[in-house]
Amino acid sequence: MKHALVFQSDFGLSDGAVSAMYGVALKVAPDLKIYDLTHDIPPYNVWEASYRLVQTLGYWPEGTVFVSVVDPGVGSSRRSVVVRTRTGHLVVTPDNGSLTHVHALYGIVAVRLLDETKNRLAGSELSYTFHGRDVYAYTGARLAAGDLDFDAVGEALPLESLVQLPMVPAQKDGDIVSGTIDALDVRFGSLWSNIPYKLFEDLHIPYGGRVEVSIRNDTREVYRNTMVYARSFAEVNVGEPLVYVNSLLHMAVAINQGSFSRAYNIGTGLSWKITIRRAPKIVYE
């Protein structure tokens, strides 16, 4: 049985790199179904690659093979791996941290070292800079086509040997929940935090209630304001900020029909911290 093959990279679509990966996969099995997750990961941004994988993987059928190529260490001693997730998906990728979020949210149950001397496109042995085509797309296609078993990829590796990017878990302290801004809803500029809804729920704030949001970059506060906790953007006026539950069931901040990230020049990563609490009552005398 053949499975879907899904590509992700930082290659963009302005040249032939992605097309070459398609070509290699279709040479392995002309009837493979190949899809794109995204090829617009910012160059070399392993954190973004890790997040976009976890944003998407769980919605694909069991058995789907993902090939994720954001590989600033290509040609170095960094390892290549294939992993099986608890959800039954396979991911082919460099071992550079791009599996961090998948491991944390879905769980990885088995890891195989991808032997690049055996699992590569014939005739590509002298190429050291395009493993996305020569190793990852080729191996991913063989896995998806059923021509290669997971256990035959290479030797088994311990889970704890996988490279993991540092993460700061969200937490609740009294009437405040806090976390980091992990990613942007790129096209619309919303801020996606790592604060799960279940943690926010403990604040017992109803829809339509007001919350206070503070955003800091390291030690500098760059934003503080009160806003509505809403089900959707339509529940606030155009141009008004809101807190909502995003598609990954984490807390997010947005401007209705505007870009929050551009409006306040806010980025992502561990240095960007966010806190949410019930808005304090204002007493007028």
Disulfide bonds with the S-S distance in Angstrom:
none
